[in-house]
Amino acid sequence: MSTEFILIVVIGLALIYLSTLRNRNKPADRQGRELKSPEEILPEIQQRLESGENKIKLIKHVRIETGLGLEDAKNLVEGNYKMKSPIADSDLKEKVQEMLQSGTGEIKTIKYVREQTGLGLKEAKDFVDNVKKNEEM
């Protein structure tokens, strides 16, 4: 076998491997879906609990539908969830822009968004990234 042939095969395998890694990080059920607020999904949770649905399955469902983290989803299902004070989307965007411009780290900004909205880590990071992208334009 020639070294050129081996090199082509190795490069081809590397490209296939890299493309599978990129696709593996995308959640299949979240693409293009709007997340529900905890207030919107609460009646459904109560109905499913009354019908005897497994709490673990219900917590997973709540996380997918709302983007909440594990602890918040568990608290919502168990009735211990404290609803966050509603903060206007535009107010939150302004605050995030201020934080990013003032040199507050991206991680602290994402943490702030999670605290204010109850979003999960990925959703809060996406929110901050969108604000950052719009700011650059």
Stockholm file with secondary structure:
# STOCKHOLM 1.0

chainA/1-137         MSTEFILIVVIGLALIYLSTLRNRNKPADRQGRELKSPEEILPEIQQRLESGENKIKLIKHVRIETGLGLEDAKNLVEGNYKMKSPIADSDLKEKVQEMLQSGTGEIKTIKYVREQTGLGLKEAKDFVDNVKKNEEM
#=GR chainA/1-137 SS CCHHHHHHHHHHHHHHHHHHHHHHTSCTTTTTCCCCCHHHHHHHHHHHHHTTCCHHHHHHHHHHHHCCCHHHHHHHHHTCCCCCCCCCHHHHHHHHHHHHHTTCCHHHHHHHHHHHHCCCHHHHHHHHHHHHHHHHC
#=GC SS_cons         CCHHHHHHHHHHHHHHHHHHHHHHTSCTTTTTCCCCCHHHHHHHHHHHHHTTCCHHHHHHHHHHHHCCCHHHHHHHHHTCCCCCCCCCHHHHHHHHHHHHHTTCCHHHHHHHHHHHHCCCHHHHHHHHHHHHHHHHC
//
